[in-house]
Amino acid sequence: MKRIFLLILAAAVSEAAEPNWPQLEKSALDLLQRYLRIASINPPGDTTAAADLLQGALESHGFQVRRFTAAPGYVNLLTRLPGRDRSRKPLLLMNHMDVVPVDRAAWKMDPFGAVIQDGYVWGRGALDMKGIGIQQILSLIALKEAGVVPARDIVLLITADEEMNGTYGIRWMIANHWKEIDAEYVLDEGGFGTREILAQGKLVFGVMVGEKQSVWLRLRAKGTAAHGSQPIPDNANLILMRAIQRAMELPAAQPHPVVAEMRRNIAAPLAANKYTAAIQANTASLTTLQAGVGSPPKINVIPSNSEATLDCRLLPGVDHREFISELKKRINDPRVSVELASTPNDSGVSSSQTPLFEAIRAAIRKHHPEAVVTPMLVPHGTDSSNLRLKGMIAYGLTPMVLDLATAGTMHSDAERIPVAEFYKGLRIFFDVLKMEY
Ligand SMILES: [Zn+2]
């Protein structure tokens, strides 16, 4: 009898268990600042110091942390919080420790100072993705401290090398420690809350369910070398210019089902900007042009070779071989070669008809009752594609409302995270993790 009573009491406590929020927010902000002060720039991608900091924070709350060193300096961390139903495959929380380089001269703030000003924490990695990493870590700690046993095991994987394609991070973990990370669900970066980027004046949280494929193309034109004083039509630069123009006249793409679902959920016109344009179509950006003879290149020499690269991004489900063969047909010139310079990954789309997606929707709406929560595509690639290819249901969750200017500071010289949203995101993560999924 007493035993049963105690069990009921324990259940009631864990139902009601809430962290001491002001204290948790203070530790989260403090840890984020210390984390941002570690310049885990990739390349070279050394995550030793960052891993030491996070491992210490987790271990001080009783977590057993495993360290996987893929190559000297490339440290990955893994820990696990056991859940109620151990027969179900876990939920994998994933974040990365490395950040992209900085142009110090362009930064007004110290990029590794973690200065707090105007309601933001400033620094390289604040958005991509140390802020989200700390939200994941602290909400897991809070769950444990509050005695909440999650629905299933939660595995936390903190990786190196995301910004250089994951060779010594996620790809290495998949190849060498698959059993430790095998899960049904993944929560990674991607998506965001916004009042302007997806629909003007309407609060929309996009949860990433799929991403575009990177198809990088190198176009090379061959012509005849000649004296610049006597123009010829067989000029490699002219041949290349025509080819680029034709290559970039992309046919309209079939509307993608995820975008159609976004439209239905948002029930308002999608905002018109480069972001929404990119998730509705196959795209091509002309990124490099190279030609000329000599260094510096001679102005009076017509070169025999000319080269350009196109960064093409294809919607999930589009066959890149077909895309390339149609592009070649449009160019229709034997003097121009087209070479693929990336390994396209069509990882498809994760279903949003899952208990986890419903938990995410409920947790976001608890804190933002007016929000539309919708699955979305993102125009860039993430680590999740590797796991979606292995059959996991992978979502990108950034539980913060970002305005256009702030969202645009990722990888820029003014990267920052709004403190109030950082705190709110912590609560959203905590609520997601304690729900049924
Ligand atoms: Zn990232």
Boltz pocket constraint, residues with backbone or C-beta under 6 A from the ligand:
constraints:
  - pocket:
      binder: B
      contacts: [[A, 96], [A, 128], [A, 129], [A, 162], [A, 189]]
      max_distance: 6.0
